[in-house]
């Protein structure tokens, strides 16, 4: 029981942008991510990719029985729910084992700051907002 609690606490730290010091490799937790389903691959297993609104790409593995549904959703915006695997120190999962997928409306052209709040916890890696934006601007030239 305490081992399960450790994993959950560790996974929560990652989702909130903290460092995962409890595990050397990957942590897993149930998560929900949204994005556009852009590619399906059925060679050596069943998987697809979603691209989030922030540009992250997440590989999603699924069971063969939902393949017809996945084909219909190709190119659509979807919510993917399932067991997400996070690499150490990452706040975006490297992969998701799909348990459920739903189509959702295309995001509006105008996204409010309220919609973005909490979308990428830990993205500044401890830097203040001003320093983070300056660094991004400087990288772009």
C-alpha positions in Angstrom: 0.0 0.0 0.0 2.7 2.5 0.9 4.5 1.7 -2.4 1.4 2.7 -4.4 1.1 5.9 -2.4 4.8 6.7 -3.2 4.1 6.3 -6.9 1.1 8.5 -6.8 2.8 11.3 -4.9 5.8 11.1 -7.3 3.5 11.3 -10.3 1.7 14.3 -8.8 5.0 16.0 -8.3 5.9 15.5 -12.0 2.5 16.8 -13.2 2.9 19.9 -11.1 6.3 20.5 -12.5 8.4 19.1 -9.7 11.4 16.8 -10.0 10.9 13.1 -9.6 13.6 12.1 -7.2 11.9 8.9 -6.0 12.3 7.0 -9.3 15.3 6.7 -11.5 13.4 6.1 -14.7 9.7 6.6 -15.5 6.6 7.3 -13.4 3.1 6.6 -14.4 -0.3 8.1 -13.5 -3.8 8.5 -15.0 -4.0 11.6 -17.1 -6.0 13.4 -19.7 -4.4 15.3 -22.5 -5.9 17.1 -25.5 -4.5 17.7 -28.9 -4.9 17.0 -32.6 -4.7 13.4 -33.7 -2.1 13.7 -36.5 -0.7 10.3 -37.3 -1.7 6.6 -36.9 0.8 3.7 -37.1 -0.3 0.1 -37.0 3.1 -1.4 -37.8 4.4 -3.4 -34.8 1.6 -2.4 -32.6 -1.1 0.3 -32.6 -0.2 3.9 -31.8 -1.1 7.4 -32.8 0.3 10.9 -32.0 -1.4 13.9 -30.7 0.0 17.4 -30.9 -1.0 19.7 -28.0 -1.9 23.3 -28.3 1.6 24.1 -27.0 3.2 22.0 -29.7 4.1 19.0 -27.6 3.9 15.6 -29.3 2.6 12.7 -27.3 2.7 9.0 -28.5 -0.5 7.1 -27.6 -0.8 3.3 -27.6 -4.2 1.8 -28.1 -5.9 -1.6 -28.4 -6.8 -3.0 -31.8 -10.5 -3.0 -31.0 -10.7 0.8 -31.0 -8.8 1.1 -34.4 -12.0 2.0 -36.3 -12.8 4.8 -33.9 -9.2 6.1 -34.2 -9.4 6.1 -38.0 -12.5 8.3 -37.8 -10.8 10.8 -35.5 -7.6 11.3 -37.6 -7.1 15.0 -38.0 -9.6 15.9 -35.3 -9.0 17.4 -31.9 -9.4 14.8 -29.2 -9.2 14.3 -25.4 -7.1 11.2 -24.6 -7.5 9.6 -21.2 -5.3 6.8 -19.9 -2.1 5.7 -18.1 0.6 8.3 -18.9 4.3 7.6 -18.6 6.5 10.5 -17.6 10.3 10.5 -18.0 12.2 11.8 -15.0 11.9 15.6 -14.7 9.4 16.0 -17.5 6.0 17.5 -17.0 4.6 16.3 -20.3 4.1 12.5 -20.8 6.3 10.6 -23.2 3.5 8.2 -23.9 -0.1 7.3 -22.9 -1.8 3.9 -22.9 -5.2 4.9 -24.1 -8.2 3.9 -22.1 -10.7 6.3 -23.6 -10.7 8.9 -26.4 -13.2 11.6 -27.2 -13.6 14.1 -30.0 -13.8 17.7 -28.9 -14.3 21.0 -30.6 -11.5 22.7 -32.4 -9.9 25.3 -30.0 -10.9 28.9 -30.7 -8.5 31.1 -32.4 -8.5 33.3 -29.3 -7.4 31.5 -26.2 -7.8 33.3 -22.9 -5.1 33.3 -20.2 -7.6 31.5 -18.0 -7.7 28.6 -20.5 -3.9 28.4 -20.4 -3.5 28.4 -16.6 -2.0 25.2 -15.4 -1.5 23.8 -18.9 2.3 23.4 -18.6 3.3 23.4 -14.9 7.0 23.7 -14.4 7.7 25.0 -17.9 9.8 27.9 -16.5 11.9 25.4 -14.5 12.0 27.8 -11.5 12.7 31.0 -13.4 10.6 34.1 -13.0 8.1 35.0 -15.8 10.2 38.0 -17.0 13.5 36.0 -17.1 11.7 33.1 -18.9 10.2 35.3 -21.6 13.5 37.2 -22.1 15.3 33.9 -22.6 12.7 32.7 -25.1 13.0 36.0 -27.0 16.8 35.9 -27.0 16.8 32.3 -28.4 14.6 33.5 -31.3 17.1 36.2 -32.2 
